[in-house]
């Protein structure tokens, strides 16, 4: 199983490198905050209370990114399961 960051680096390189890629694409995260639990990465969507608490922040962050020129008509989700369900809601 490939880590999403490794996949992203491979895509960027395949599309001509960082300079060329970022001329055409804006890469962001649903939640730009990182969470850990017991020293391990913890996804906000794995705990209903955390998801509820960070959702207003996530919405504000996404709206701010769109206001800076980010497109809202197209998105690529790097994830499956819970993240895909949240992103398509």
DSSP file (Angstrom, degrees, kcal/mol; ACC not computed):
  #  RESIDUE AA STRUCTURE BP1 BP2  ACC     N-H-->O    O-->H-N    N-H-->O    O-->H-N    TCO  KAPPA ALPHA  PHI   PSI    X-CA   Y-CA   Z-CA
    1    1 A X              0   0    0      0, 0.0     2,-0.3     0, 0.0     0, 0.0   0.000 360.0 360.0 360.0 128.8    0.0    0.0    0.0
    2    2 A X        -     0   0    0      1,-0.1     2,-0.2     2,-0.0     3,-0.0  -0.626 360.0-120.2 -85.9 136.2    1.4    3.3   -1.1
    3    3 A X     >  -     0   0    0     -2,-0.3     4,-2.2     1,-0.1     3,-0.2  -0.530  22.6-125.0 -71.0 142.4    1.5    6.3    1.3
    4    4 A X  H  > S+     0   0    0      1,-0.2     4,-2.6     2,-0.2     5,-0.2   0.861 109.5  55.2 -60.7 -35.7   -0.5    9.2   -0.1
    5    5 A X  H  > S+     0   0    0      2,-0.2     4,-2.4     1,-0.2    -1,-0.2   0.912 107.9  48.8 -64.8 -40.0    2.5   11.6    0.2
    6    6 A X  H  > S+     0   0    0     -3,-0.2     4,-2.1     2,-0.2    -2,-0.2   0.917 111.3  50.7 -63.0 -43.1    4.7    9.2   -1.9
    7    7 A X  H  X S+     0   0    0     -4,-2.2     4,-2.4     2,-0.2    -2,-0.2   0.921 109.5  50.5 -59.6 -45.6    1.9    9.0   -4.5
    8    8 A X  H  X S+     0   0    0     -4,-2.6     4,-2.8     1,-0.2     5,-0.2   0.928 109.1  50.8 -61.4 -46.1    1.7   12.8   -4.6
    9    9 A X  H  X S+     0   0    0     -4,-2.4     4,-2.3     1,-0.2    -1,-0.2   0.899 110.9  49.8 -58.4 -40.3    5.4   13.2   -5.1
   10   10 A X  H  X S+     0   0    0     -4,-2.1     4,-2.4     2,-0.2    -1,-0.2   0.901 111.5  48.0 -66.1 -41.1    5.3   10.7   -8.0
   11   11 A X  H  X S+     0   0    0     -4,-2.4     4,-1.5     2,-0.2    -2,-0.2   0.932 110.8  51.2 -64.3 -45.8    2.4   12.5   -9.6
   12   12 A X  H  <>S+     0   0    0     -4,-2.8     5,-2.2     1,-0.2     3,-0.4   0.930 113.3  45.1 -58.0 -47.0    4.2   15.9   -9.3
   13   13 A X  H ><5S+     0   0    0     -4,-2.3     3,-1.7     1,-0.2    -1,-0.2   0.909 110.2  54.0 -64.1 -41.9    7.3   14.4  -10.9
   14   14 A X  H 3<5S+     0   0    0     -4,-2.4    -1,-0.2     1,-0.3    -2,-0.2   0.750 105.8  55.2 -65.0 -23.3    5.4   12.7  -13.7
   15   15 A X  T 3<5S-     0   0    0     -4,-1.5    -1,-0.3    -3,-0.4    -2,-0.2   0.165 136.2 -78.4 -98.2  17.9    3.7   16.0  -14.6
   16   16 A X  T < 5S-     0   0    0     -3,-1.7     4,-0.4     4,-0.1    -3,-0.2   0.538  78.7 -71.8 105.2   7.6    7.0   17.8  -15.0
   17   17 A X     >< -     0   0    0     -5,-2.2     4,-2.8    -6,-0.2     5,-0.2  -0.220  67.2 -57.2  95.5 172.4    8.2   18.6  -11.5
   18   18 A X  H  > S+     0   0    0      1,-0.2     4,-2.7     2,-0.2     5,-0.2   0.891 128.6  53.4 -60.6 -45.6    7.0   21.0   -8.8
   19   19 A X  H  4 S+     0   0    0      1,-0.2     4,-0.5     2,-0.2    -1,-0.2   0.931 116.3  38.8 -58.9 -47.2    7.4   24.2  -10.8
   20   20 A X  H >> S+     0   0    0     -4,-0.4     3,-0.8     2,-0.2     4,-0.7   0.923 116.3  51.3 -68.7 -45.1    5.2   22.9  -13.7
   21   21 A X  H >X S+     0   0    0     -4,-2.8     4,-1.7     1,-0.2     3,-1.4   0.933 109.1  48.8 -59.3 -49.2    2.7   21.1  -11.4
   22   22 A X  H 3< S+     0   0    0     -4,-2.7    -1,-0.2     1,-0.3    -2,-0.2   0.534  97.1  70.3 -78.4  -4.1    2.0   24.0   -9.1
   23   23 A X  H <4 S+     0   0    0     -3,-0.8    -1,-0.3    -4,-0.5    -2,-0.2   0.791 117.0  23.4 -70.5 -28.1    1.4   26.4  -12.1
   24   24 A X  H << S+     0   0    0     -3,-1.4     2,-0.4    -4,-0.7    -2,-0.2   0.609 120.6  54.4-113.0 -17.3   -1.8   24.4  -12.7
   25   25 A X     <  -     0   0    0     -4,-1.7     2,-0.5     2,-0.0    -1,-0.1  -0.933  54.7-153.7-130.2 146.2   -2.7   22.8   -9.4
   26   26 A X        -     0   0    0     -2,-0.4     2,-0.5    -3,-0.1    45,-0.1  -0.979  19.1-159.3-114.1 120.4   -3.4   23.9   -5.9
   27   27 A X        +     0   0    0     -2,-0.5     2,-0.2    -5,-0.0    -2,-0.0  -0.885  25.9 144.2-107.3 126.9   -2.8   21.1   -3.3
   28   28 A X        -     0   0    0     -2,-0.5     2,-0.3     3,-0.0     3,-0.1  -0.786  39.8-112.4-144.4-174.8   -4.4   21.3    0.1
   29   29 A X        -     0   0    0     -2,-0.2     3,-0.3     1,-0.1     4,-0.0  -0.948  21.5-124.0-127.7 149.5   -5.9   19.2    2.8
   30   30 A X  S    S+     0   0    0     -2,-0.3     2,-0.5     1,-0.3    32,-0.2   0.934 112.3  23.1 -54.6 -46.7   -9.5   18.9    4.0
   31   31 A X  S    S-     0   0    0      2,-0.1    -1,-0.3     1,-0.1    13,-0.1  -0.950  71.6-163.3-123.2 110.3   -8.1   19.7    7.5
   32   32 A X        +     0   0    0     -2,-0.5     2,-0.3    -3,-0.3    -1,-0.1   0.439  66.8  90.5 -75.5   4.2   -4.8   21.5    7.4
   33   33 A X  S    S-     0   0    0     -4,-0.0     2,-0.4     2,-0.0    -2,-0.1  -0.727  70.1-139.8 -95.1 149.3   -4.2   20.6   11.1
   34   34 A X        -     0   0    0     -2,-0.3     2,-0.4     9,-0.1     9,-0.1  -0.903  16.5-164.8-108.0 139.3   -2.5   17.4   12.2
   35   35 A X        -     0   0    0      7,-0.4     7,-2.7    -2,-0.4     2,-0.3  -0.929   4.0-170.0-122.7 146.2   -3.6   15.4   15.1
   36   36 A X  E     -A   41   0A   0     -2,-0.4     2,-0.4     5,-0.3     5,-0.2  -0.957   7.6-168.1-131.1 154.5   -1.9   12.7   17.1
   37   37 A X  E >  S-A   40   0A   0      3,-2.4     3,-1.3    -2,-0.3    -2,-0.0  -0.962  82.4  -8.2-141.1 122.6   -3.0   10.2   19.7
   38   38 A X  T 3  S-     0   0    0     -2,-0.4     3,-0.1     1,-0.2    -1,-0.0   0.853 131.3 -56.5  56.7  36.2   -0.5    8.2   21.7
   39   39 A X  T 3  S+     0   0    0      1,-0.2     2,-0.3     3,-0.0    -1,-0.2   0.583 116.7 108.6  77.6  10.4    2.2    9.6   19.4
   40   40 A X  E <  S-A   37   0A   0     -3,-1.3    -3,-2.4     1,-0.0    -1,-0.2  -0.915  81.1 -89.6-122.7 146.7    0.6    8.3   16.2
   41   41 A X  E     -A   36   0A   0     -2,-0.3     2,-0.4    -5,-0.2    -5,-0.3  -0.232  44.0-163.2 -50.6 137.3   -1.2   10.1   13.4
   42   42 A X        -     0   0    0     -7,-2.7    -7,-0.4    -3,-0.0     2,-0.3  -0.983  11.7-136.6-133.4 119.7   -4.9   10.5   14.2
   43   43 A X    >   -     0   0    0     -2,-0.4     3,-2.0     1,-0.1     4,-0.3  -0.570  11.8-135.6 -79.2 135.0   -7.5   11.3   11.6
   44   44 A X  G >  S+     0   0    0     -2,-0.3     3,-1.0     1,-0.3     7,-0.4   0.810 104.2  57.9 -58.7 -30.1  -10.1   13.9   12.6
   45   45 A X  G 3  S+     0   0    0      1,-0.2    -1,-0.3     5,-0.1     3,-0.1   0.464  88.9  74.3 -83.5  -0.7  -12.9   11.7   11.0
   46   46 A X  G <  S+     0   0    0     -3,-2.0     2,-0.4     1,-0.2    -1,-0.2   0.532  97.5  48.5 -87.3  -5.7  -12.0    8.7   13.2
   47   47 A X  S <> S-     0   0    0     -3,-1.0     4,-2.6    -4,-0.3     3,-0.3  -0.948  73.0-149.8-136.3 115.3  -13.6   10.3   16.2
   48   48 A X  H  > S+     0   0    0     -2,-0.4     4,-2.5     1,-0.2     5,-0.2   0.841  97.6  51.1 -54.4 -39.2  -17.1   11.8   16.0
   49   49 A X  H  > S+     0   0    0      2,-0.2     4,-2.4     1,-0.2    -1,-0.2   0.922 112.2  45.9 -66.6 -42.6  -16.5   14.4   18.7
   50   50 A X  H  > S+     0   0    0     -3,-0.3     4,-2.4     2,-0.2     5,-0.2   0.923 112.7  51.0 -65.1 -43.8  -13.2   15.6   17.1
   51   51 A X  H  X S+     0   0    0     -4,-2.6     4,-1.5    -7,-0.4    -2,-0.2   0.932 111.7  47.6 -59.1 -45.8  -14.9   15.7   13.7
   52   52 A X  H  X S+     0   0    0     -4,-2.5     4,-0.6    -5,-0.2    -1,-0.2   0.918 113.1  48.8 -60.4 -44.1  -17.8   17.8   15.1
   53   53 A X  H  < S+     0   0    0     -4,-2.4     4,-0.3     1,-0.2    -1,-0.2   0.843 116.6  39.7 -68.8 -34.7  -15.4   20.1   16.8
   54   54 A X  H  X S+     0   0    0     -4,-2.4     4,-2.6     1,-0.2    -1,-0.2   0.608  91.0  88.8 -92.4 -11.0  -13.1   20.8   13.8
   55   55 A X  H  X S+     0   0    0     -4,-1.5     4,-2.7     1,-0.2     5,-0.2   0.902  86.6  50.9 -56.7 -45.4  -15.8   21.0   11.1
   56   56 A X  H  X S+     0   0    0     -4,-0.6     4,-2.3     1,-0.2    -1,-0.2   0.912 112.7  47.7 -59.1 -39.5  -16.4   24.8   11.5
   57   57 A X  H  > S+     0   0    0     -4,-0.3     4,-2.6     2,-0.2    -2,-0.2   0.915 111.3  50.6 -64.4 -43.4  -12.6   25.3   11.2
   58   58 A X  H  X S+     0   0    0     -4,-2.6     4,-2.7     2,-0.2     5,-0.2   0.929 110.5  49.0 -60.6 -46.3  -12.4   23.1    8.2
   59   59 A X  H  X S+     0   0    0     -4,-2.7     4,-2.4     1,-0.2    -1,-0.2   0.927 112.4  48.0 -61.0 -45.9  -15.3   24.9    6.5
   60   60 A X  H  X S+     0   0    0     -4,-2.3     4,-2.3    -5,-0.2    -1,-0.2   0.912 112.3  50.1 -60.4 -42.8  -13.7   28.3    7.2
   61   61 A X  H  X S+     0   0    0     -4,-2.6     4,-2.2     2,-0.2    -2,-0.2   0.923 111.6  46.8 -63.2 -45.3  -10.3   27.1    5.9
   62   62 A X  H  X S+     0   0    0     -4,-2.7     4,-2.2     1,-0.2    -1,-0.2   0.906 112.2  50.4 -65.4 -40.8  -11.8   25.7    2.6
   63   63 A X  H  X S+     0   0    0     -4,-2.4     4,-2.4    -5,-0.2    -1,-0.2   0.899 110.0  50.7 -63.3 -39.7  -13.8   28.9    2.1
   64   64 A X  H  X S+     0   0    0     -4,-2.3     4,-1.2     2,-0.2    -2,-0.2   0.893 109.8  50.1 -64.7 -39.8  -10.7   31.0    2.6
   65   65 A X  H  <>S+     0   0    0     -4,-2.2     5,-2.2     2,-0.2    -2,-0.2   0.889 111.2  48.5 -66.6 -38.7   -8.8   28.9    0.1
   66   66 A X  H ><5S+     0   0    0     -4,-2.2     3,-1.9     1,-0.2    -2,-0.2   0.909 107.8  55.4 -65.5 -41.5  -11.6   29.3   -2.5
   67   67 A X  H 3<5S+     0   0    0     -4,-2.4    -1,-0.2     1,-0.3    -2,-0.2   0.777 102.1  57.7 -62.4 -26.3  -11.6   33.0   -1.8
   68   68 A X  T 3<5S-     0   0    0     -4,-1.2    -1,-0.3    -3,-0.2    -2,-0.2   0.412 137.4 -81.8 -83.7   2.3   -7.8   33.1   -2.7
   69   69 A X  T < 5S+     0   0    0     -3,-1.9    -3,-0.2     1,-0.3    -2,-0.2   0.438  80.1 147.5 114.0   1.2   -8.6   31.6   -6.1
   70   70 A X      < -     0   0    0     -5,-2.2    -1,-0.3    -6,-0.2     2,-0.2  -0.441  50.8-113.8 -67.5 141.9   -8.9   27.9   -5.4
   71   71 A X        -     0   0    0      1,-0.1    -1,-0.1    -2,-0.1    -4,-0.1  -0.481  24.9-171.4 -76.1 146.2  -11.4   26.2   -7.6
   72   72 A X  S    S+     0   0    0     -2,-0.2    -1,-0.1    -6,-0.1     3,-0.1   0.361  76.1  70.4-115.1   1.7  -14.6   24.8   -6.0
   73   73 A X  S    S+     0   0    0      1,-0.2     2,-0.4     0, 0.0    -1,-0.1   0.610 101.3  40.0 -94.6 -12.8  -15.9   22.9   -9.1
   74   74 A X        +     0   0    0      2,-0.0     2,-0.3     0, 0.0    -1,-0.2  -0.999  61.0 165.7-139.4 136.0  -13.2   20.2   -9.1
   75   75 A X        -     0   0    0     -2,-0.4     2,-0.5    -3,-0.1    -3,-0.0  -0.994  22.2-151.0-147.2 145.4  -11.5   18.2   -6.3
   76   76 A X        -     0   0    0     -2,-0.3     2,-0.6     2,-0.0    -2,-0.0  -0.980  16.6-151.0-115.8 123.5   -9.4   15.1   -6.1
   77   77 A X        -     0   0    0     -2,-0.5     2,-1.2     2,-0.1     7,-0.1  -0.839   4.4-157.7 -98.5 123.1   -9.7   13.1   -2.9
   78   78 A X        +     0   0    0     -2,-0.6     2,-0.3     5,-0.0   -74,-0.1  -0.722  67.1  54.5 -96.5  83.0   -6.7   11.1   -1.8
   79   79 A X        -     0   0    0     -2,-1.2     2,-0.2     4,-0.0    -2,-0.1  -0.937  62.5-140.7 169.3 169.6   -8.5    8.7    0.4
   80   80 A X    >   +     0   0    0     -2,-0.3     3,-1.2     4,-0.0     4,-0.4  -0.748  63.3  23.4-136.6-175.9  -11.2    6.2    0.7
   81   81 A X  T 3> S+     0   0    0      1,-0.3     4,-2.1    -2,-0.2     5,-0.2  -0.289 125.1   8.0  60.7-126.7  -13.8    5.1    3.2
   82   82 A X  H 3> S+     0   0    0      1,-0.2     4,-2.4     2,-0.2    -1,-0.3   0.877 132.0  51.2 -58.9 -43.2  -14.8    7.8    5.7
   83   83 A X  H <> S+     0   0    0     -3,-1.2     4,-2.6     1,-0.2    -1,-0.2   0.914 110.3  49.0 -63.6 -42.9  -12.8   10.6    4.1
   84   84 A X  H  > S+     0   0    0     -4,-0.4     4,-1.6     1,-0.2    -1,-0.2   0.900 111.2  50.6 -63.3 -39.7  -14.4    9.9    0.7
   85   85 A X  H  < S+     0   0    0     -4,-2.1     4,-0.4     1,-0.2    -2,-0.2   0.903 112.5  46.3 -65.7 -41.0  -17.9    9.9    2.3
   86   86 A X  H >< S+     0   0    0     -4,-2.4     3,-1.1     1,-0.2    -2,-0.2   0.919 112.0  51.4 -65.0 -43.8  -17.2   13.2    4.0
   87   87 A X  H 3< S+     0   0    0     -4,-2.6    -1,-0.2     1,-0.3    -2,-0.2   0.780 111.0  46.6 -68.7 -28.0  -15.8   14.8    0.9
   88   88 A X  T 3<        0   0    0     -4,-1.6    -1,-0.3     1,-0.2    -2,-0.2   0.435 360.0 360.0 -95.1   1.5  -18.7   13.8   -1.3
   89   89 A X    <         0   0    0     -3,-1.1    -1,-0.2    -4,-0.4    -2,-0.1   0.480 360.0 360.0 -76.1 360.0  -21.4   15.0    1.2
